[in-house]
Amino acid sequence: MINNKIQNTITLYKGYNPNLFGGWFWSLEEVWNDWDHVYSDPYIIELPEGFYVGECITGQPMIFKKSCNLGYDVCIGQNSENGKPHLVGGHPVENITLKVIGPADKKIEADEH
């Protein structure tokens, strides 16, 4: 996972899998599967205040809210290329739309100049 210079941001990976209904997805980890032609690109995403990336009991990265010990799944808002990422989870269950700042590669290039 890439660390970003902007505070309260993370990198999520947006990809397309022709084998999924709707095809589009967001993930906390890079997805690359040449055999099935599944790839993902990094995007910088703003996390709401009070959220952070931790690990679930299996060691996989997961998003948590400081006031809740239940994790949040990263979901796509709609089955289209322009679907925004959402956090779904917590107790009671919340559905939170995340703000996409932009592709990570362009942000990294801008910081280098």
A tleap script that builds the chain and sets N, CA, C and O, in Angstrom:
source leaprc.protein.ff14SB
mol = sequence {
  NMET ILE ASN ASN LYS ILE GLN ASN THR ILE
  THR LEU TYR LYS GLY TYR ASN PRO ASN LEU
  PHE GLY GLY TRP PHE TRP SER LEU GLU GLU
  VAL TRP ASN ASP TRP ASP HIE VAL TYR SER
  ASP PRO TYR ILE ILE GLU LEU PRO GLU GLY
  PHE TYR VAL GLY GLU CYS ILE THR GLY GLN
  PRO MET ILE PHE LYS LYS SER CYS ASN LEU
  GLY TYR ASP VAL CYS ILE GLY GLN ASN SER
  GLU ASN GLY LYS PRO HIE LEU VAL GLY GLY
  HIE PRO VAL GLU ASN ILE THR LEU LYS VAL
  ILE GLY PRO ALA ASP LYS LYS ILE GLU ALA
  ASP GLU CHIE
}
set mol.1.N position { 0.843 -1.167 0.000 }
set mol.1.CA position { 0.000 0.000 0.000 }
set mol.1.C position { 0.894 1.237 0.000 }
set mol.1.O position { 1.882 1.295 0.732 }
set mol.2.N position { 0.552 2.207 -0.807 }
set mol.2.CA position { 1.345 3.414 -0.961 }
set mol.2.C position { 0.968 4.426 0.117 }
set mol.2.O position { -0.215 4.654 0.372 }
set mol.3.N position { 1.981 5.036 0.753 }
set mol.3.CA position { 1.726 6.122 1.699 }
set mol.3.C position { 1.639 7.421 0.919 }
set mol.3.O position { 2.485 7.694 0.068 }
set mol.4.N position { 0.640 8.209 1.198 }
set mol.4.CA position { 0.441 9.468 0.494 }
set mol.4.C position { 0.869 10.631 1.373 }
set mol.4.O position { 0.830 10.547 2.600 }
set mol.5.N position { 1.281 11.724 0.725 }
set mol.5.CA position { 1.739 12.895 1.463 }
set mol.5.C position { 0.582 13.707 2.030 }
set mol.5.O position { 0.761 14.417 3.019 }
set mol.6.N position { -0.604 13.617 1.423 }
set mol.6.CA position { -1.771 14.336 1.926 }
set mol.6.C position { -2.294 13.584 3.140 }
set mol.6.O position { -2.466 12.366 3.091 }
set mol.7.N position { -2.546 14.296 4.223 }
set mol.7.CA position { -3.040 13.655 5.439 }
set mol.7.C position { -4.451 13.110 5.218 }
set mol.7.O position { -5.233 13.685 4.459 }
set mol.8.N position { -4.771 12.004 5.882 }
set mol.8.CA position { -6.075 11.345 5.791 }
set mol.8.C position { -6.394 10.827 4.394 }
set mol.8.O position { -7.550 10.858 3.971 }
set mol.9.N position { -5.382 10.352 3.676 }
set mol.9.CA position { -5.635 9.727 2.385 }
set mol.9.C position { -5.031 8.332 2.362 }
set mol.9.O position { -4.087 8.028 3.090 }
set mol.10.N position { -5.596 7.502 1.514 }
set mol.10.CA position { -5.076 6.159 1.285 }
set mol.10.C position { -5.067 5.916 -0.218 }
set mol.10.O position { -5.623 6.701 -0.986 }
set mol.11.N position { -4.445 4.848 -0.622 }
set mol.11.CA position { -4.491 4.435 -2.014 }
set mol.11.C position { -5.427 3.244 -2.129 }
set mol.11.O position { -5.241 2.223 -1.467 }
set mol.12.N position { -6.437 3.389 -2.979 }
set mol.12.CA position { -7.300 2.274 -3.343 }
set mol.12.C position { -7.036 1.943 -4.802 }
set mol.12.O position { -6.615 2.798 -5.582 }
set mol.13.N position { -7.285 0.710 -5.153 }
set mol.13.CA position { -7.050 0.249 -6.516 }
set mol.13.C position { -8.384 0.006 -7.199 }
set mol.13.O position { -9.231 -0.739 -6.704 }
set mol.14.N position { -8.554 0.652 -8.349 }
set mol.14.CA position { -9.773 0.505 -9.139 }
set mol.14.C position { -9.470 -0.436 -10.294 }
set mol.14.O position { -8.477 -0.266 -11.001 }
set mol.15.N position { -10.328 -1.424 -10.481 }
set mol.15.CA position { -10.065 -2.387 -11.537 }
set mol.15.C position { -11.318 -2.869 -12.226 }
set mol.15.O position { -12.441 -2.493 -11.889 }
set mol.16.N position { -11.079 -3.719 -13.207 }
set mol.16.CA position { -12.171 -4.321 -13.967 }
set mol.16.C position { -11.915 -5.807 -14.100 }
set mol.16.O position { -10.817 -6.230 -14.461 }
set mol.17.N position { -12.928 -6.591 -13.808 }
set mol.17.CA position { -12.855 -8.040 -13.941 }
set mol.17.C position { -14.034 -8.478 -14.799 }
set mol.17.O position { -15.181 -8.386 -14.362 }
set mol.18.N position { -13.769 -8.953 -16.018 }
set mol.18.CA position { -14.876 -9.333 -16.898 }
set mol.18.C position { -15.714 -10.487 -16.348 }
set mol.18.O position { -16.817 -10.732 -16.838 }
set mol.19.N position { -15.210 -11.196 -15.341 }
set mol.19.CA position { -15.943 -12.322 -14.763 }
set mol.19.C position { -16.897 -11.910 -13.642 }
set mol.19.O position { -17.686 -12.732 -13.174 }
set mol.20.N position { -16.837 -10.645 -13.204 }
set mol.20.CA position { -17.738 -10.151 -12.161 }
set mol.20.C position { -18.973 -9.521 -12.785 }
set mol.20.O position { -18.893 -8.928 -13.860 }
set mol.21.N position { -20.116 -9.646 -12.116 }
set mol.21.CA position { -21.309 -8.946 -12.573 }
set mol.21.C position { -21.043 -7.447 -12.486 }
set mol.21.O position { -20.715 -6.944 -11.412 }
set mol.22.N position { -21.175 -6.744 -13.571 }
set mol.22.CA position { -20.871 -5.319 -13.586 }
set mol.22.C position { -19.404 -5.049 -13.846 }
set mol.22.O position { -19.058 -4.035 -14.452 }
set mol.23.N position { -18.540 -5.937 -13.397 }
set mol.23.CA position { -17.125 -5.883 -13.726 }
set mol.23.C position { -16.241 -4.976 -12.896 }
set mol.23.O position { -15.104 -5.349 -12.608 }
set mol.24.N position { -16.705 -3.804 -12.499 }
set mol.24.CA position { -15.846 -2.826 -11.834 }
set mol.24.C position { -15.764 -3.083 -10.341 }
set mol.24.O position { -16.725 -3.552 -9.732 }
set mol.25.N position { -14.599 -2.772 -9.741 }
set mol.25.CA position { -14.414 -2.969 -8.302 }
set mol.25.C position { -13.383 -1.986 -7.768 }
set mol.25.O position { -12.615 -1.404 -8.535 }
set mol.26.N position { -13.367 -1.802 -6.444 }
set mol.26.CA position { -12.328 -1.075 -5.710 }
set mol.26.C position { -11.723 -2.044 -4.714 }
set mol.26.O position { -12.421 -2.906 -4.181 }
set mol.27.N position { -10.411 -1.910 -4.453 }
set mol.27.CA position { -9.728 -2.822 -3.541 }
set mol.27.C position { -8.658 -2.074 -2.746 }
set mol.27.O position { -8.091 -1.092 -3.226 }
set mol.28.N position { -8.387 -2.544 -1.530 }
set mol.28.CA position { -7.294 -1.984 -0.725 }
set mol.28.C position { -5.935 -2.457 -1.220 }
set mol.28.O position { -4.913 -1.840 -0.918 }
set mol.29.N position { -5.918 -3.539 -1.975 }
set mol.29.CA position { -4.661 -4.089 -2.471 }
set mol.29.C position { -4.679 -4.122 -3.994 }
set mol.29.O position { -5.735 -4.233 -4.617 }
set mol.30.N position { -3.487 -4.023 -4.581 }
set mol.30.CA position { -3.379 -4.091 -6.033 }
set mol.30.C position { -3.840 -5.461 -6.521 }
set mol.30.O position { -3.496 -6.490 -5.939 }
set mol.31.N position { -4.617 -5.455 -7.588 }
set mol.31.CA position { -5.100 -6.696 -8.189 }
set mol.31.C position { -4.475 -6.812 -9.573 }
set mol.31.O position { -4.599 -5.912 -10.404 }
set mol.32.N position { -3.805 -7.932 -9.805 }
set mol.32.CA position { -3.179 -8.166 -11.097 }
set mol.32.C position { -3.240 -9.653 -11.375 }
set mol.32.O position { -2.663 -10.454 -10.640 }
set mol.33.N position { -3.934 -10.022 -12.431 }
set mol.33.CA position { -4.081 -11.417 -12.813 }
set mol.33.C position { -4.031 -11.478 -14.332 }
set mol.33.O position { -5.050 -11.303 -15.000 }
set mol.34.N position { -2.847 -11.725 -14.873 }
set mol.34.CA position { -2.653 -11.705 -16.317 }
set mol.34.C position { -3.460 -12.796 -17.014 }
set mol.34.O position { -3.934 -12.610 -18.135 }
set mol.35.N position { -3.610 -13.921 -16.347 }
set mol.35.CA position { -4.325 -15.049 -16.951 }
set mol.35.C position { -5.774 -14.681 -17.278 }
set mol.35.O position { -6.271 -14.996 -18.359 }
set mol.36.N position { -6.445 -14.013 -16.340 }
set mol.36.CA position { -7.848 -13.630 -16.534 }
set mol.36.C position { -8.015 -12.192 -17.020 }
set mol.36.O position { -9.141 -11.709 -17.140 }
set mol.37.N position { -6.912 -11.507 -17.300 }
set mol.37.CA position { -6.929 -10.118 -17.779 }
set mol.37.C position { -7.602 -9.177 -16.781 }
set mol.37.O position { -8.417 -8.334 -17.156 }
set mol.38.N position { -7.248 -9.334 -15.509 }
set mol.38.CA position { -7.787 -8.490 -14.442 }
set mol.38.C position { -6.652 -7.609 -13.926 }
set mol.38.O position { -5.627 -8.112 -13.465 }
set mol.39.N position { -6.841 -6.307 -14.005 }
set mol.39.CA position { -5.819 -5.362 -13.579 }
set mol.39.C position { -6.467 -4.269 -12.737 }
set mol.39.O position { -7.687 -4.107 -12.747 }
set mol.40.N position { -5.643 -3.525 -12.010 }
set mol.40.CA position { -6.165 -2.401 -11.234 }
set mol.40.C position { -5.164 -1.256 -11.270 }
set mol.40.O position { -3.963 -1.467 -11.435 }
set mol.41.N position { -5.676 -0.041 -11.112 }
set mol.41.CA position { -4.859 1.169 -11.113 }
set mol.41.C position { -5.021 1.889 -9.779 }
set mol.41.O position { -6.118 1.920 -9.222 }
set mol.42.N position { -3.922 2.477 -9.257 }
set mol.42.CA position { -3.993 3.156 -7.958 }
set mol.42.C position { -4.628 4.547 -8.049 }
set mol.42.O position { -4.357 5.317 -8.970 }
set mol.43.N position { -5.478 4.839 -7.067 }
set mol.43.CA position { -6.108 6.149 -6.938 }
set mol.43.C position { -5.945 6.626 -5.501 }
set mol.43.O position { -5.978 5.828 -4.563 }
set mol.44.N position { -5.770 7.925 -5.339 }
set mol.44.CA position { -5.696 8.516 -4.006 }
set mol.44.C position { -7.122 8.846 -3.568 }
set mol.44.O position { -7.872 9.515 -4.278 }
set mol.45.N position { -7.470 8.359 -2.381 }
set mol.45.CA position { -8.816 8.499 -1.837 }
set mol.45.C position { -8.730 9.195 -0.488 }
set mol.45.O position { -7.860 8.879 0.324 }
set mol.46.N position { -9.629 10.139 -0.247 }
set mol.46.CA position { -9.682 10.819 1.049 }
set mol.46.C position { -10.505 9.985 2.024 }
set mol.46.O position { -11.649 9.625 1.742 }
set mol.47.N position { -9.908 9.683 3.174 }
set mol.47.CA position { -10.630 8.956 4.226 }
set mol.47.C position { -11.336 9.959 5.132 }
set mol.47.O position { -10.760 10.992 5.471 }
set mol.48.N position { -12.570 9.673 5.529 }
set mol.48.CA position { -13.244 10.559 6.482 }
set mol.48.C position { -12.496 10.585 7.816 }
set mol.48.O position { -11.790 9.637 8.160 }
set mol.49.N position { -12.654 11.658 8.547 }
set mol.49.CA position { -12.025 11.794 9.864 }
set mol.49.C position { -12.421 10.625 10.760 }
set mol.49.O position { -13.581 10.214 10.777 }
set mol.50.N position { -11.465 10.099 11.496 }
set mol.50.CA position { -11.728 9.008 12.425 }
set mol.50.C position { -11.563 7.619 11.838 }
set mol.50.O position { -11.718 6.633 12.559 }
set mol.51.N position { -11.254 7.505 10.550 }
set mol.51.CA position { -11.043 6.208 9.914 }
set mol.51.C position { -9.555 5.975 9.691 }
set mol.51.O position { -8.790 6.923 9.514 }
set mol.52.N position { -9.152 4.721 9.699 }
set mol.52.CA position { -7.754 4.363 9.468 }
set mol.52.C position { -7.681 2.965 8.861 }
set mol.52.O position { -8.647 2.203 8.917 }
set mol.53.N position { -6.529 2.637 8.283 }
set mol.53.CA position { -6.304 1.306 7.725 }
set mol.53.C position { -5.575 0.471 8.760 }
set mol.53.O position { -4.521 0.869 9.256 }
set mol.54.N position { -6.129 -0.676 9.082 }
set mol.54.CA position { -5.517 -1.625 10.006 }
set mol.54.C position { -5.518 -3.002 9.379 }
set mol.54.O position { -5.658 -3.144 8.165 }
set mol.55.N position { -5.361 -4.013 10.211 }
set mol.55.CA position { -5.380 -5.390 9.723 }
set mol.55.C position { -6.498 -6.162 10.410 }
set mol.55.O position { -6.740 -6.000 11.606 }
set mol.56.N position { -7.178 -7.009 9.630 }
set mol.56.CA position { -8.171 -7.900 10.226 }
set mol.56.C position { -7.445 -9.107 10.820 }
set mol.56.O position { -6.220 -9.185 10.733 }
set mol.57.N position { -8.166 -10.037 11.413 }
set mol.57.CA position { -7.525 -11.154 12.117 }
set mol.57.C position { -6.738 -12.074 11.186 }
set mol.57.O position { -5.893 -12.838 11.653 }
set mol.58.N position { -6.999 -12.017 9.880 }
set mol.58.CA position { -6.235 -12.837 8.928 }
set mol.58.C position { -5.017 -12.108 8.380 }
set mol.58.O position { -4.286 -12.658 7.556 }
set mol.59.N position { -4.788 -10.867 8.832 }
set mol.59.CA position { -3.626 -10.105 8.392 }
set mol.59.C position { -3.855 -9.272 7.143 }
set mol.59.O position { -2.940 -8.586 6.685 }
set mol.60.N position { -5.049 -9.317 6.587 }
set mol.60.CA position { -5.358 -8.526 5.399 }
set mol.60.C position { -5.680 -7.092 5.814 }
set mol.60.O position { -6.232 -6.874 6.893 }
set mol.61.N position { -5.340 -6.103 4.968 }
set mol.61.CA position { -5.683 -4.725 5.305 }
set mol.61.C position { -7.194 -4.515 5.294 }
set mol.61.O position { -7.910 -5.085 4.471 }
set mol.62.N position { -7.658 -3.695 6.213 }
set mol.62.CA position { -9.083 -3.389 6.315 }
set mol.62.C position { -9.223 -1.994 6.904 }
set mol.62.O position { -8.353 -1.541 7.649 }
set mol.63.N position { -10.294 -1.325 6.579 }
set mol.63.CA position { -10.540 0.017 7.104 }
set mol.63.C position { -11.395 -0.095 8.361 }
set mol.63.O position { -12.383 -0.828 8.405 }
set mol.64.N position { -10.982 0.658 9.386 }
set mol.64.CA position { -11.688 0.670 10.663 }
set mol.64.C position { -12.025 2.106 11.046 }
set mol.64.O position { -11.405 3.058 10.571 }
set mol.65.N position { -13.021 2.237 11.914 }
set mol.65.CA position { -13.376 3.524 12.505 }
set mol.65.C position { -12.893 3.481 13.944 }
set mol.65.O position { -13.067 2.470 14.625 }
set mol.66.N position { -12.292 4.562 14.415 }
set mol.66.CA position { -11.694 4.572 15.758 }
set mol.66.C position { -12.682 4.215 16.856 }
set mol.66.O position { -12.283 3.634 17.866 }
set mol.67.N position { -13.947 4.542 16.693 }
set mol.67.CA position { -14.934 4.288 17.745 }
set mol.67.C position { -15.628 2.934 17.606 }
set mol.67.O position { -16.578 2.655 18.338 }
set mol.68.N position { -15.169 2.084 16.673 }
set mol.68.CA position { -15.841 0.806 16.415 }
set mol.68.C position { -14.795 -0.255 16.095 }
set mol.68.O position { -13.851 0.008 15.350 }
set mol.69.N position { -14.958 -1.450 16.651 }
set mol.69.CA position { -13.973 -2.499 16.385 }
set mol.69.C position { -14.373 -3.395 15.210 }
set mol.69.O position { -13.690 -4.379 14.927 }
set mol.70.N position { -15.471 -3.065 14.523 }
set mol.70.CA position { -15.867 -3.809 13.329 }
set mol.70.C position { -15.294 -3.130 12.095 }
set mol.70.O position { -15.299 -1.903 12.000 }
set mol.71.N position { -14.804 -3.917 11.156 }
set mol.71.CA position { -14.204 -3.357 9.952 }
set mol.71.C position { -15.230 -2.909 8.925 }
set mol.71.O position { -16.416 -3.229 9.014 }
set mol.72.N position { -14.744 -2.167 7.958 }
set mol.72.CA position { -15.555 -1.658 6.856 }
set mol.72.C position { -15.035 -2.247 5.555 }
set mol.72.O position { -13.827 -2.251 5.316 }
set mol.73.N position { -15.929 -2.743 4.713 }
set mol.73.CA position { -15.564 -3.234 3.390 }
set mol.73.C position { -15.550 -2.078 2.414 }
set mol.73.O position { -16.316 -1.124 2.551 }
set mol.74.N position { -14.671 -2.169 1.424 }
set mol.74.CA position { -14.636 -1.197 0.345 }
set mol.74.C position { -15.502 -1.750 -0.779 }
set mol.74.O position { -15.272 -2.859 -1.261 }
set mol.75.N position { -16.494 -0.977 -1.192 }
set mol.75.CA position { -17.420 -1.400 -2.244 }
set mol.75.C position { -17.465 -0.332 -3.327 }
set mol.75.O position { -17.057 0.809 -3.114 }
set mol.76.N position { -17.969 -0.723 -4.490 }
set mol.76.CA position { -18.167 0.261 -5.553 }
set mol.76.C position { -19.604 0.755 -5.475 }
set mol.76.O position { -20.519 -0.022 -5.203 }
set mol.77.N position { -19.800 2.040 -5.714 }
set mol.77.CA position { -21.120 2.628 -5.571 }
set mol.77.C position { -22.109 2.207 -6.633 }
set mol.77.O position { -23.311 2.164 -6.372 }
set mol.78.N position { -21.636 1.895 -7.819 }
set mol.78.CA position { -22.494 1.425 -8.901 }
set mol.78.C position { -21.636 0.591 -9.833 }
set mol.78.O position { -20.411 0.718 -9.841 }
set mol.79.N position { -22.265 -0.246 -10.602 }
set mol.79.CA position { -21.506 -1.108 -11.506 }
set mol.79.C position { -21.178 -0.387 -12.803 }
set mol.79.O position { -21.686 -0.740 -13.867 }
set mol.80.N position { -20.325 0.625 -12.704 }
set mol.80.CA position { -19.865 1.350 -13.886 }
set mol.80.C position { -18.449 1.841 -13.629 }
set mol.80.O position { -17.981 1.855 -12.490 }
set mol.81.N position { -17.788 2.236 -14.674 }
set mol.81.CA position { -16.412 2.718 -14.554 }
set mol.81.C position { -16.323 3.948 -13.660 }
set mol.81.O position { -15.288 4.179 -13.035 }
set mol.82.N position { -17.379 4.733 -13.589 }
set mol.82.CA position { -17.379 5.968 -12.798 }
set mol.82.C position { -17.917 5.782 -11.385 }
set mol.82.O position { -18.134 6.767 -10.680 }
set mol.83.N position { -18.139 4.543 -10.956 }
set mol.83.CA position { -18.660 4.282 -9.615 }
set mol.83.C position { -17.674 4.703 -8.540 }
set mol.83.O position { -16.504 4.321 -8.585 }
set mol.84.N position { -18.137 5.488 -7.572 }
set mol.84.CA position { -17.278 5.944 -6.476 }
set mol.84.C position { -17.147 4.850 -5.426 }
set mol.84.O position { -18.057 4.040 -5.247 }
set mol.85.N position { -16.009 4.830 -4.733 }
set mol.85.CA position { -15.860 3.839 -3.663 }
set mol.85.C position { -16.710 4.212 -2.451 }
set mol.85.O position { -16.911 5.390 -2.153 }
set mol.86.N position { -17.200 3.199 -1.768 }
set mol.86.CA position { -17.996 3.352 -0.554 }
set mol.86.C position { -17.388 2.483 0.536 }
set mol.86.O position { -16.787 1.446 0.255 }
set mol.87.N position { -17.550 2.914 1.775 }
set mol.87.CA position { -17.249 2.068 2.927 }
set mol.87.C position { -18.573 1.557 3.462 }
set mol.87.O position { -19.501 2.335 3.685 }
set mol.88.N position { -18.662 0.253 3.669 }
set mol.88.CA position { -19.869 -0.344 4.230 }
set mol.88.C position { -19.456 -1.184 5.421 }
set mol.88.O position { -18.625 -2.083 5.292 }
set mol.89.N position { -20.034 -0.895 6.592 }
set mol.89.CA position { -19.705 -1.669 7.784 }
set mol.89.C position { -20.021 -0.914 9.050 }
set mol.89.O position { -20.771 0.062 9.044 }
set mol.90.N position { -19.429 -1.387 10.149 }
set mol.90.CA position { -19.634 -0.756 11.446 }
set mol.90.C position { -20.879 -1.277 12.138 }
set mol.90.O position { -21.545 -2.193 11.655 }
set mol.91.N position { -21.179 -0.673 13.279 }
set mol.91.CA position { -22.372 -1.045 14.038 }
set mol.91.C position { -22.960 0.203 14.674 }
set mol.91.O position { -22.312 0.763 15.558 }
set mol.92.N position { -24.133 0.679 14.293 }
set mol.92.CA position { -24.964 0.134 13.225 }
set mol.92.C position { -24.298 0.322 11.863 }
set mol.92.O position { -23.401 1.151 11.712 }
set mol.93.N position { -24.742 -0.448 10.882 }
set mol.93.CA position { -24.112 -0.449 9.561 }
set mol.93.C position { -24.241 0.924 8.909 }
set mol.93.O position { -25.313 1.530 8.896 }
set mol.94.N position { -23.118 1.398 8.367 }
set mol.94.CA position { -23.070 2.678 7.660 }
set mol.94.C position { -22.669 2.430 6.210 }
set mol.94.O position { -22.011 1.439 5.897 }
set mol.95.N position { -23.073 3.338 5.337 }
set mol.95.CA position { -22.651 3.343 3.943 }
set mol.95.C position { -22.110 4.740 3.671 }
set mol.95.O position { -22.876 5.701 3.611 }
set mol.96.N position { -20.793 4.860 3.505 }
set mol.96.CA position { -20.133 6.162 3.400 }
set mol.96.C position { -19.460 6.285 2.041 }
set mol.96.O position { -18.611 5.466 1.691 }
set mol.97.N position { -19.836 7.307 1.272 }
set mol.97.CA position { -19.209 7.559 -0.024 }
set mol.97.C position { -17.862 8.234 0.200 }
set mol.97.O position { -17.761 9.194 0.964 }
set mol.98.N position { -16.826 7.728 -0.472 }
set mol.98.CA position { -15.483 8.288 -0.348 }
set mol.98.C position { -15.188 9.247 -1.495 }
set mol.98.O position { -15.719 9.097 -2.596 }
set mol.99.N position { -14.341 10.230 -1.228 }
set mol.99.CA position { -13.952 11.209 -2.238 }
set mol.99.C position { -12.696 10.724 -2.952 }
set mol.99.O position { -11.689 10.412 -2.316 }
set mol.100.N position { -12.768 10.665 -4.287 }
set mol.100.CA position { -11.616 10.292 -5.108 }
set mol.100.C position { -10.850 11.568 -5.437 }
set mol.100.O position { -11.399 12.481 -6.054 }
set mol.101.N position { -9.577 11.637 -5.025 }
set mol.101.CA position { -8.754 12.809 -5.315 }
set mol.101.C position { -8.191 12.724 -6.726 }
set mol.101.O position { -8.133 13.729 -7.434 }
set mol.102.N position { -7.778 11.537 -7.137 }
set mol.102.CA position { -7.279 11.349 -8.498 }
set mol.102.C position { -6.348 10.165 -8.589 }
set mol.102.O position { -6.047 9.518 -7.585 }
set mol.103.N position { -5.887 9.880 -9.809 }
set mol.103.CA position { -4.949 8.768 -9.994 }
set mol.103.C position { -3.669 8.996 -9.197 }
set mol.103.O position { -3.159 10.116 -9.152 }
set mol.104.N position { -3.152 7.955 -8.574 }
set mol.104.CA position { -1.958 8.077 -7.730 }
set mol.104.C position { -0.727 8.434 -8.542 }
set mol.104.O position { 0.115 9.195 -8.066 }
set mol.105.N position { -0.597 7.915 -9.740 }
set mol.105.CA position { 0.593 8.177 -10.551 }
set mol.105.C position { 0.737 9.654 -10.866 }
set mol.105.O position { 1.845 10.187 -10.799 }
set mol.106.N position { -0.351 10.328 -11.208 }
set mol.106.CA position { -0.288 11.758 -11.515 }
set mol.106.C position { 0.074 12.563 -10.279 }
set mol.106.O position { 0.808 13.545 -10.381 }
set mol.107.N position { -0.430 12.166 -9.104 }
set mol.107.CA position { -0.119 12.857 -7.854 }
set mol.107.C position { 1.353 12.713 -7.522 }
set mol.107.O position { 1.990 13.676 -7.096 }
set mol.108.N position { 1.901 11.521 -7.713 }
set mol.108.CA position { 3.313 11.279 -7.422 }
set mol.108.C position { 4.189 12.108 -8.349 }
set mol.108.O position { 5.180 12.688 -7.903 }
set mol.109.N position { 3.839 12.175 -9.645 }
set mol.109.CA position { 4.607 12.975 -10.595 }
set mol.109.C position { 4.558 14.450 -10.226 }
set mol.109.O position { 5.569 15.143 -10.340 }
set mol.110.N position { 3.408 14.944 -9.786 }
set mol.110.CA position { 3.274 16.351 -9.411 }
set mol.110.C position { 4.145 16.679 -8.205 }
set mol.110.O position { 4.702 17.774 -8.129 }
set mol.111.N position { 4.271 15.744 -7.260 }
set mol.111.CA position { 5.095 15.976 -6.071 }
set mol.111.C position { 6.580 15.999 -6.397 }
set mol.111.O position { 7.351 16.642 -5.686 }
set mol.112.N position { 7.001 15.310 -7.458 }
set mol.112.CA position { 8.421 15.229 -7.795 }
set mol.112.C position { 8.933 16.497 -8.458 }
set mol.112.O position { 10.134 16.764 -8.418 }
set mol.113.N position { 8.046 17.291 -9.071 }
set mol.113.CA position { 8.487 18.492 -9.795 }
set mol.113.C position { 8.427 19.712 -8.935 }
set mol.113.O position { 8.764 20.805 -9.390 }
savepdb mol mol.pdb
quit
